[in-house]
Each structure stands twice: as structure tokens, then as C-alpha cells.
Amino acid sequence: MRGVCSAYYMKEAMDWAKANGGLTGKNIRDGMYQRKDWVPAGLEGVCTPSTWTNEDHRGLTQVTINSGSMKDGKAVIDKIATIELPRRDDWLGQ
């Protein structure tokens, strides 16, 4: 799910960049900085709220562990745990 969410964060940053000067690396980066506790549209409850800043590009600080199964022909995803990752200074830029 993190991969899907990452793609949607990037897509929305690219939409912002296109509307604010064009699709350049700098504008896409700046698009990532535009929101705090950001969840891509339509993915509320799926993607973890994330914030990217000029000082810290580590947007995701939580990892959710899920279990998936099928019940009556429908996909069921149960949350097992959420783990908070520390923002250690020695990881910055790694």
C-alpha cells in the first residue's frame, strides 16, 4: 500500500507543479512541500498522513501492518498494527 500511496503523492505533486510553473524537478519537489498531514484525494483511511519539508524529506513516519483476505467475494483488509518510525538525525538524507 505504501507504494500505491507514494505514487499518488507524486501524482498530486506533479499536478501542482504543472499548475505552478511546469513539470520540472524543482517544481515537483516544491509541490511535495505544499501540504501538511497530506493524504492523496480519495485515499483517506488508506494512506498515512504525511508531510515533506525543505528540511526533512521523510514524509512517512508510520508503517501499517495489514492482513488481507476474501470474504463473500470481497477483499477484506484488517489492520494488525501501526508502527511509528523514529526521525533519527543520523537517518536524515540516507
Secondary structure, DSSP 8 states (H G I E B T S, - for coil): -HHHHHHHHHHHHHHHHHHTT-S-HHHHHHHHTT-SSB--TT-TTTS--B---SS------EEEEEEEEEETTEEEEEEEEEEE----GGGTT-
